[in-house]
Amino acid sequence: MSEQNFDIVVLGGGSAGYAAAIRAVELGLTAVVIEKDKLGGTCLHRGCIPTKALLHSAEVAEVARESAKYGVKTTFDGIDIAAVSAYREGIVSSKWKGLQGLLKARGITVVAGQGRLVGANTVAVGDDRYTGKNVVLATGSYSRSLPGLEIGGRVITSEQALELDFIPKKVAVLGGGVIGVEFASVWNSFGAEVTIIEALPHLVPNEEETISKQLERAFRKRGIEYSLGVRFQNVTQNDAGVVVTLENGTTYEAELLLVAVGRGPVTQNLGYEEAGITIDRGFVITNDRLETSVPGIYAAGDIVPGLQLAHRSYQQGIFIAEEIAGLAPIVVEDVNIPKITYCEPEVASVGYTEAKAAEKFGAEQVSSFEYNLAGNGKSSILGTSGSIKVVRVNEGPIVGVHMIGGRVGELIAEAQLAVNWEAYPEDIAPFIHAHPTQGEAFGEAVLKLAGKPLHAI
């Protein structure tokens, strides 16, 4: 048995955990990261990075199919799934090696093994003990299923979907949120028939309703089918595939069923509750400074209730390190964290939807404008349609921005600055957006709300 002491002991080497450790050592503290699998966690190995690599392959396939309308002669001969997997794995491997080198260069101790909290300031890995003045819990998440729905055989989660060595001919996707629509988009581009089953009234149901409706129209145009507003009942498997039954009796046959109903927190059997930490439905409960019910123990990332996004995890890890160092960092509410869904077309948003803004500020105090990308030169060149909607408090700041269209995720940075800095449309209107860019569309929406539209009506 050995015992080592640090300023911060981090349990979990994903986005939140390694960000906390890096920021801690930048501030002159010592840190150890304990990770049972690979540094980088879900985002790097099973989530953000590999899925976006797949989506890029899908985009290239679509460009090859449609090249003639841009005056370029190509032939599309199909998808080499082994080559797609090699491309994806190459990206992940490169980023993983880079991350390992980064932590080593910063002097951060990395321990490979299953850690368990065994006291208010100690994490055990086998017979070894790592004690810190503070402990950061960042153990991440797993793919959820529904009660009674077992994963196995032809019923898979996103982890198994990433590892498929073939392209299914027909797929049913249970869940129309981010994971579901992204995989549906990939498989459709790869030539599969796809049906999404979503119990709520819209795809990407947490987004602005007008954006959800535009995505539904775009998916219908692409040939992606969907069922909305009816709950899943059961699935049966046979040699040919699966049969999915909904509560209204409707059935869907497919080769595979992808279960994409969200992610749950990894907190069981890690000693959290035994140490006195408050847990609710598996999530670690913290105050607004991310400290748990046990002083000196903090939690970050997917185990904390709220948005499960890698960039939220990074921010929370940095926040905790700065909080421990006494820098009193500012709190960024979940509503003001940017979100992007990387299907085709992309969906991006930050801040309140118009309905939520009306609830908070009063319907009579809220106004909005939605600029159609049909009026944007760069969007026409790219061959994409969609819109950018800006929500403001009357005579006050911008409180929400909601977008749909090819590549609009790249526009979210300016939108989140506007929302988080509580900028008025009149503040932004004098600034110049380069032409021709999609960024002009945001500028046009702001000009309209400031009362001096150029191309908007």
C-alpha positions in Angstrom: 0.0 0.0 0.0 1.2 3.5 -0.8 -0.3 6.9 0.0 0.3 10.1 -2.0 -0.9 13.6 -1.2 -2.0 16.3 -3.7 -3.8 19.6 -3.6 -6.5 18.1 -5.9 -7.5 14.5 -6.5 -9.6 14.1 -9.6 -11.6 10.9 -10.0 -12.3 10.7 -13.8 -10.2 11.6 -16.7 -12.8 12.9 -19.1 -13.5 16.5 -20.2 -14.3 17.8 -16.7 -11.6 15.9 -14.9 -8.6 16.7 -17.0 -9.7 20.3 -17.4 -9.8 20.7 -13.6 -6.3 19.2 -13.3 -4.8 21.3 -16.1 -6.2 24.5 -14.7 -5.1 23.5 -11.1 -1.5 23.1 -12.1 -1.6 26.4 -14.0 -2.6 28.0 -10.7 0.3 26.4 -8.9 -1.5 23.4 -7.3 -0.6 19.8 -7.6 -3.1 17.3 -9.1 -3.6 13.6 -9.8 -6.1 12.2 -12.3 -7.5 8.7 -11.7 -9.1 7.1 -14.8 -10.2 3.5 -15.2 -10.3 3.6 -19.0 -8.6 6.2 -21.3 -7.9 9.9 -20.8 -10.5 11.9 -22.7 -13.5 9.9 -21.5 -16.7 9.5 -23.5 -16.3 12.7 -25.5 -12.9 11.7 -27.1 -13.4 7.9 -27.4 -17.2 7.2 -27.7 -18.9 10.5 -28.2 -18.1 14.0 -29.6 -15.0 13.3 -31.7 -15.7 9.9 -33.3 -19.4 10.8 -34.1 -18.4 14.1 -35.7 -15.8 12.2 -37.7 -18.6 9.9 -39.0 -20.7 13.0 -39.7 -17.9 14.4 -41.8 -17.6 11.2 -43.8 -21.4 11.4 -44.3 -21.0 15.0 -45.5 -18.3 14.0 -48.0 -20.7 11.2 -49.3 -23.4 13.8 -49.9 -21.1 16.2 -51.6 -20.0 13.4 -54.0 -23.6 12.5 -54.8 -24.5 16.1 -55.4 -21.4 17.4 -57.1 -23.0 17.7 -60.6 -25.1 20.6 -59.5 -21.9 22.5 -58.7 -20.5 21.7 -62.1 -18.1 19.0 -60.9 -18.1 15.5 -62.4 -17.6 12.7 -59.9 -18.9 9.2 -59.4 -20.1 7.9 -56.0 -19.1 4.3 -55.7 -20.4 3.7 -52.2 -19.1 3.6 -48.6 -16.0 1.7 -47.5 -16.9 1.3 -43.9 -13.5 -0.1 -43.0 -11.8 3.0 -44.3 -14.4 5.2 -42.6 -13.6 3.4 -39.3 -9.8 3.8 -39.9 -10.3 7.5 -40.5 -12.4 7.9 -37.4 -10.0 5.9 -35.2 -7.0 7.9 -36.6 -8.6 11.1 -35.4 -9.3 9.7 -32.0 -5.9 8.2 -31.6 -4.1 11.4 -32.5 -6.1 13.4 -30.0 -5.6 10.8 -27.3 -1.9 10.8 -27.8 -1.9 14.6 -27.7 -3.9 14.7 -24.5 -1.6 12.2 -22.8 1.4 14.4 -23.8 -0.3 17.5 -22.6 -0.9 16.2 -19.1 2.6 14.8 -18.9 4.1 18.1 -19.9 2.1 19.9 -17.2 3.4 17.5 -14.6 0.1 16.0 -13.8 0.1 12.5 -12.3 -2.1 10.1 -14.1 -3.2 6.9 -12.4 -4.8 4.1 -14.5 -7.3 2.1 -12.5 -10.7 2.0 -10.9 -10.9 4.6 -8.2 -13.3 4.7 -5.2 -14.0 7.4 -2.7 -13.1 6.1 0.7 -13.4 9.3 2.8 -13.9 13.0 2.6 -10.5 13.5 0.9 -9.2 10.1 -0.2 -9.6 8.0 -3.3 -8.5 4.4 -3.3 -7.1 2.5 -6.4 -6.6 -1.0 -5.3 -4.3 -0.9 -2.2 -3.1 2.6 -3.0 -4.5 5.8 -1.5 -4.5 9.3 -3.1 -5.4 12.1 -0.6 -6.2 15.6 -1.5 -7.0 18.9 0.2 -9.9 18.8 -2.3 -11.5 16.0 -4.4 -13.2 16.5 -7.7 -15.7 13.8 -8.9 -15.9 13.6 -12.6 -16.9 10.0 -13.4 -19.0 10.8 -16.5 -22.0 9.0 -18.0 -23.3 5.9 -19.8 -25.9 5.2 -22.5 -29.3 4.9 -20.9 -32.0 2.5 -21.9 -35.7 2.4 -21.0 -37.1 0.2 -18.2 -37.4 -3.3 -19.4 -35.5 -2.6 -22.6 -32.4 -4.7 -22.7 -29.4 -3.9 -24.8 -28.0 -6.8 -26.7 -28.1 -8.5 -30.1 -29.7 -6.2 -32.6 -30.7 -3.6 -29.9 -27.6 -1.3 -29.6 -26.5 2.0 -28.1 -24.3 4.6 -29.7 -21.2 2.9 -28.4 -22.0 -0.3 -30.4 -23.2 1.9 -33.4 -19.7 3.4 -33.7 -18.1 0.0 -33.9 -20.3 -1.5 -36.6 -18.3 -3.0 -39.4 -21.2 -2.8 -41.8 -23.8 -0.3 -43.0 -27.3 -1.5 -42.0 -29.9 -1.4 -44.7 -32.7 -0.3 -42.4 -32.5 1.2 -38.9 -35.0 2.2 -36.3 -33.7 4.9 -33.9 -35.4 5.2 -30.5 -35.1 8.9 -29.5 -35.1 12.0 -31.6 -32.7 14.0 -29.5 -29.1 14.9 -30.3 -27.7 11.4 -30.5 -30.6 10.0 -32.4 -30.8 12.6 -35.1 -27.0 12.6 -35.6 -26.8 8.9 -36.2 -30.0 9.0 -38.4 -28.2 11.7 -40.5 -25.1 9.6 -40.9 -26.9 6.4 -41.8 -29.1 8.2 -44.3 -26.1 9.6 -46.0 -24.5 6.2 -46.0 -27.6 4.8 -47.9 -29.7 3.2 -45.1 -33.4 3.6 -44.6 -33.9 5.3 -41.2 -37.0 5.8 -39.0 -36.8 7.8 -35.8 -39.2 7.1 -33.0 -39.7 10.1 -30.6 -42.4 10.1 -27.8 -42.4 13.9 -27.7 -44.2 16.1 -30.3 -41.0 17.1 -32.1 -37.5 16.1 -33.1 -34.8 17.8 -31.0 -37.6 18.7 -28.5 -35.5 20.9 -26.3 -34.9 23.4 -29.2 -37.0 26.3 -30.4 -40.2 24.9 -31.9 -39.8 26.6 -35.2 -36.3 25.1 -35.5 -37.6 21.6 -34.7 -40.2 21.9 -37.4 -37.6 23.0 -40.0 -35.5 20.0 -39.1 -38.4 17.7 -39.5 -39.1 19.2 -43.0 -35.4 18.8 -43.9 -35.3 15.2 -42.7 -38.5 14.4 -44.6 -36.9 15.9 -47.8 -33.8 13.7 -47.2 -36.0 10.6 -46.9 -35.5 10.2 -43.1 -38.8 8.9 -41.6 -40.0 9.7 -38.1 -42.9 8.9 -35.7 -43.7 11.7 -33.2 -45.8 11.8 -30.1 -46.3 8.1 -29.5 -44.4 6.1 -26.9 -42.3 3.0 -27.5 -43.9 -0.2 -26.2 -41.5 -3.1 -26.9 -39.1 -4.7 -29.4 -38.6 -8.3 -30.5 -35.6 -9.7 -32.3 -35.4 -12.4 -34.9 -32.8 -13.7 -37.4 -33.7 -11.0 -39.9 -33.8 -8.0 -37.5 -36.1 -6.3 -35.0 -39.8 -5.5 -34.8 -40.5 -2.3 -32.8 -44.0 -1.8 -31.5 -45.4 1.5 -30.3 -48.2 2.0 -27.7 -50.7 2.7 -30.5 -50.0 -0.6 -32.1 -47.9 0.7 -35.0 -44.9 -1.5 -35.8 -41.6 -0.9 -37.6 -39.3 -3.6 -38.9 -35.6 -2.9 -39.1 -32.2 -4.5 -39.1 -31.2 -2.8 -35.9 -32.7 -0.7 -33.2 -30.5 2.1 -31.9 -31.5 3.2 -28.4 -30.7 6.9 -28.1 -32.7 8.0 -25.0 -30.1 10.0 -23.2 -27.2 9.3 -20.9 -27.1 8.5 -17.2 -24.6 9.4 -14.5 -21.8 7.0 -13.5 -22.0 7.2 -9.7 -23.0 3.8 -8.4 -20.6 1.7 -6.3 -18.0 4.5 -6.1 -18.4 5.3 -2.4 -20.2 8.6 -3.0 -23.2 8.0 -0.8 -21.1 6.3 1.9 -19.0 9.5 2.1 -22.2 11.5 2.8 -22.6 13.0 -0.7 -26.2 13.8 -1.7 -27.4 11.8 -4.7 -30.7 12.3 -6.5 -31.6 9.8 -9.2 -28.0 8.9 -9.7 -26.8 12.5 -10.1 -24.5 14.3 -7.6 -26.2 17.3 -6.1 -24.0 20.4 -5.7 -24.5 24.1 -4.8 -24.0 26.8 -7.4 -20.2 26.6 -6.7 -20.2 22.9 -7.7 -19.4 21.8 -4.1 -21.2 18.8 -2.9 -22.9 18.3 0.5 -19.4 17.3 1.8 -17.1 20.3 2.1 -14.0 20.0 0.0 -15.6 17.5 -2.5 -16.7 19.0 -5.8 -18.5 17.4 -8.8 -18.4 18.3 -12.5 -19.6 17.2 -15.9 -22.3 14.6 -16.7 -22.8 13.5 -13.1 -24.1 17.0 -12.2 -27.8 17.6 -13.2 -28.2 19.7 -16.4 -26.8 19.8 -19.9 -24.5 16.9 -20.7 -22.0 18.6 -23.0 -18.3 18.4 -23.2 -17.8 22.1 -23.2 -20.0 22.4 -20.1 -17.7 19.8 -18.5 -14.6 21.7 -19.5 -16.0 24.9 -18.1 -17.0 23.2 -14.8 -13.6 21.6 -14.4 -11.9 25.0 -14.9 -14.4 26.6 -12.6 -13.7 24.2 -9.7 -9.9 24.6 -10.0 -10.3 28.4 -9.9 -12.8 28.2 -7.0 -10.4 26.1 -5.0 -7.6 28.6 -5.8 -9.8 31.4 -4.5 -10.4 33.2 -7.8 -14.2 33.4 -7.4 -15.1 32.5 -11.0 -18.4 33.5 -12.5 -21.3 31.1 -12.8 -22.6 30.4 -16.3 -26.1 29.1 -16.2 -27.0 26.1 -18.4 -29.4 28.1 -20.4 -26.5 30.3 -21.6 -24.3 27.4 -22.7 -24.2 26.9 -26.5 -25.7 23.7 -27.9 -25.0 22.2 -31.3 -26.6 19.2 -33.0 -24.3 18.1 -35.9 -26.8 16.5 -38.2 -27.5 17.8 -41.7 -28.8 20.5 -41.4 -27.1 21.6 -38.2 -29.0 23.0 -35.3 -27.4 25.5 -32.9 -28.7 27.5 -30.0 -28.0 29.5 -26.9 -30.2 31.2 -24.4 -34.0 31.1 -24.0 -36.4 29.9 -26.6 -39.1 32.5 -27.3 -41.6 30.5 -25.2 -39.3 30.2 -22.2 -38.4 33.9 -22.5 -42.1 34.8 -22.4 -42.5 32.7 -19.3 -39.5 34.5 -17.6 -40.0 38.1 -18.7 -43.7 38.2 -19.8 -45.0 37.6 -23.3 -45.6 41.3 -23.8 -42.0 42.1 -23.0 -40.4 39.7 -25.6 -40.0 40.1 -29.3 -38.1 38.1 -32.0 -37.1 38.0 -35.6 -36.3 35.0 -37.7 -34.1 35.6 -40.7 -34.4 33.1 -43.6 -31.1 31.9 -44.9 -32.5 32.1 -48.4 -31.5 35.8 -48.3 -27.9 35.0 -47.3 -25.4 34.8 -50.2 -23.0 32.3 -48.6 -25.8 29.9 -47.7 -27.0 30.0 -51.3 -23.5 29.2 -52.5 -23.3 26.3 -50.0 -26.7 25.1 -51.1 -28.2 25.1 -47.6 -31.5 26.5 -46.3 -32.6 27.4 -42.8 -32.9 30.4 -40.5 -31.5 32.3 -37.6 -33.9 33.5 -34.9 -32.9 36.1 -32.4 -35.0 36.7 -29.2 -34.8 39.9 -27.2 -36.4 41.6 -24.3 -38.1 44.7 -25.6 -35.9 47.7 -25.1 -33.4 45.2 -23.6 -30.8 42.6 -24.3 -30.7 39.6 -26.6 -31.7 36.5 -24.5 -31.7 33.7 -27.1 -30.4 32.8 -30.6 -31.6 29.7 -32.5 -30.3 28.5 -35.8 -30.7 25.8 -38.4 -28.7 25.3 -41.6 -25.5 23.8 -43.0 -22.5 24.8 -40.8 -24.5 27.1 -38.5 -22.7 25.6 -35.5 -19.7 27.8 -36.5 -21.9 30.8 -35.8 -22.7 30.0 -32.2 -19.6 31.8 -30.8 -20.9 35.2 -31.7 -24.4 34.3 -30.5 -23.1 33.1 -27.1 -21.1 36.3 -26.6 -24.3 38.4 -27.4 -26.4 36.4 -24.9 -23.8 36.1 -22.1 -22.7 39.8 -22.3 -26.4 40.8 -22.4 -25.8 42.8 -25.6 -28.7 44.9 -27.0 -29.3 44.5 -30.8 -28.5 48.2 -31.0 -25.0 47.4 -29.5 -24.3 44.9 -32.2 -26.0 46.6 -35.2 -23.1 49.0 -35.9 -20.5 46.2 -36.2 -19.6 44.9 -39.6 -20.1 41.2 -40.6 -17.8 40.2 -43.5 -19.4 39.5 -46.9 -20.2 36.9 -48.1 -20.5 34.9 -44.9 -23.2 33.1 -43.0 -22.4 35.4 -40.1 -24.2 38.1 -42.0 -27.5 36.3 -41.4 -27.1 36.9 -37.6 -26.2 40.5 -38.4 -29.3 40.9 -40.5 -31.5 39.6 -37.7 -29.9 42.0 -35.2 -30.3 44.9 -37.6 -34.0 44.1 -37.9 -34.5 44.0 -34.1 -32.5 47.3 -33.9 -35.0 48.9 -36.2 -32.8 49.4 -39.2 -33.1 46.3 -41.5 -31.0 46.1 -44.6 -32.1 42.9 -46.5 -34.7 41.8 -44.0 -38.4 42.8 -44.4 
